[in-house]
């Protein structure tokens, strides 16, 4: 594993972390909201065995990446293109999970000449007219509502979370293992009983709040808006993985999104929840798709 950062043209710092085979096919990973570049505490042996180089990136305000005022979802493609050029990557694939999904789609839209394949996993979807989908878990809908109308309440909750992560990690891990997580699917509740996953989740979350809570606050507001483009405008290969029982990002909304483009492939996992990348079989399937072939040639319509 390699932990690194670069300085962007506008002076901001962008943090990232490399896993797998450094000489392999490059795949950029975009974390959820909140989240960070920490996807694994050890190297990803599957990626290494498959000849894949995973590059996970902190979005602005998370981890090592400088907060960016007034950013849009499409602005992320600018940062990613700079990083790709910095690393000497002509073409690469991207995977966005949960809140990272819209940012992966933005790269597919804006950087179609540089993207092999794009994967959206348990992806967030555009909020039409600023409203969260009614099928979304009540707890999630309330969080979006409070962030928009009563941000001081959510700021206080986020600050309390940050304090626990920093001052009492044992309490955080214990609360994750013992909580009922009633708003989540059975798939997700079972995963959150696994201590190794909770351990990774702790470091992932701690790094997400490294700079404070403004990155989380701003991005939550950003995800409650339109993306600035339509999925039908993407000209490079796109595939979606989504759980039938996902309570955080309802499958009904992702089906509507996929239906906008006849070339978009969607895989819906029966009984699947939100945390699909934790399933080894699905993770391998995603990596195989994203690796594709370096000789693939795509024609932009």
DAGI-V494215 format. One line per field, one symbol per residue. ss: DSSP state (H for helix, E for strand, - for the rest). burial: I if it has 9 or more other ideal C-beta (glycine too) atoms within 8 Angstrom, else O. Layout:
# DAGI-V494215
ss->???
burial->???
This chain:
# DAGI-V494215
ss->-EEEEEE-----EEEEEEEE----EEEEEE--------------HHHHH--EEEEEE-----------------HHHHHHHHHHHHH----EEEEEEHHHHHHHHHHHHH----EEEEEEE------HHH-------HHHHHHHHHHHH-HHHHHHHHHHHHHHHHH-HHHHHHHHHH-------HHHHHH---HHHHHHHHHHHHHH-----HHHHHHHHH--------HHH---EEEEEEE-------HHHHHHHHH-----EEEEE------HHH-HHHHHHHHHHHH----------
burial->OOOOIIOIOOOIIIIIIIIIIOOIIIIIIIIOIIIIIIIIOOIIOIIIOIIIIIIIIIIIIIIIIIIIOOIOIIIIIIIIIIIIOOOOIOOIIIIIIIIIIIIIIIIIIIIIOIIIIIIIIIIIIOIOOOOIIOOIIOOIIOIIIIIIOOIOOIIOOIIOIIIIIOOOIOOIIOOIIOOOOOOIIOIIIOIIOOOOIIIIIIIIIIIIIIIOIIIIIIIIIIIIIOIOIOIOOIOIIIIIIIIIIIIIIIIOIIIIIIOIIOOIOIIIIOIIIIIIIOOOOIIIIIIOIIIIOOOOOOOOO
